[in-house]
Amino acid sequence: MISGIEDTPEPAKPLLAARGMPIAARSVVPAFEVDMLVWPGDLQIVHTRDKDSSRDIADGLLGLGTAGGDVSYLGRAWRELQPAAALNLRRDVGRVQSGGNWMETRSVMENLMVPVLHHTILPERQLRQAASELARRFGLPGLPTSLPGECTTADLERAACVRAFLGHPTLVILEHPMEFEDASLLAPMMNAIQQVRWRQGAVIWFTEHLAHLRDASIPADRRFLLAGTRLLEVES
């Protein structure tokens, strides 16, 4: 039947929303608040050389250590979730943490696989194959079987990206993924970012390199400069 009444599409909803999210004071940085809206398909770049602030903002966006403020992911407010429900929701998020956050007594391969194995229905063999393919795209010969302390810094940076993008996460937070200025990492990382965006996921990228903030070839939707206690949007 043909109707003259058209269905009204639902308004788009942000993937991640933070309003008045408090960031605690540290010795050289006073307390401040962050407002951020991240939409499906977004790439947002934040320039800061303060890796502690990057970590604190990322933790707050994921409902970790946040007291007050209104922060929600996929429409669910972190402060209203029970710990088990919050943990389950965070499993949908990939993250590169500055410093790596590696389990030093486990191989890099185990560090990559363990987080994803807990929330996937894929057989381990299939997941291992996907991880190996992603590792090769990031310039590794395969899944590193050495302990983190036995790997080069460049290989650990690449492995951290593999871990963040493995398992088709909806949101990826990159905290200084190119800290050691490995320029050859940019191309595979941008390819992985674009795949997340095509799936209508989103990426937040913290970088200490001003060149990344200014690079017009990086298709960021929004660009920010963290200046002291202010998150300032800059023109693309």
Stockholm file with secondary structure:
# STOCKHOLM 1.0

chainA/1-236         MISGIEDTPEPAKPLLAARGMPIAARSVVPAFEVDMLVWPGDLQIVHTRDKDSSRDIADGLLGLGTAGGDVSYLGRAWRELQPAAALNLRRDVGRVQSGGNWMETRSVMENLMVPVLHHTILPERQLRQAASELARRFGLPGLPTSLPGECTTADLERAACVRAFLGHPTLVILEHPMEFEDASLLAPMMNAIQQVRWRQGAVIWFTEHLAHLRDASIPADRRFLLAGTRLLEVES
#=GR chainA/1-236 SS CCCSSCCCCCCCCCSEEEEEEEECCCSSSCCEEEEEEECTTCEEEEECSCHHHHHHHHHHHTTSSCCSSEEEETTEEGGGSCHHHHHHHHTTEEEECTTCCCCTTSCHHHHHHHHHHTTCCSCHHHHHHHHHHHHHHTTCSSCCCSCGGGSCHHHHHHHHHHHHHTTCCSEEEEESTTTTCCGGGHHHHHHHHHHHHHTTCEEEEEESCHHHHHCTTSCCSEEEEEETTEEEEECC
#=GC SS_cons         CCCSSCCCCCCCCCSEEEEEEEECCCSSSCCEEEEEEECTTCEEEEECSCHHHHHHHHHHHTTSSCCSSEEEETTEEGGGSCHHHHHHHHTTEEEECTTCCCCTTSCHHHHHHHHHHTTCCSCHHHHHHHHHHHHHHTTCSSCCCSCGGGSCHHHHHHHHHHHHHTTCCSEEEEESTTTTCCGGGHHHHHHHHHHHHHTTCEEEEEESCHHHHHCTTSCCSEEEEEETTEEEEECC
//
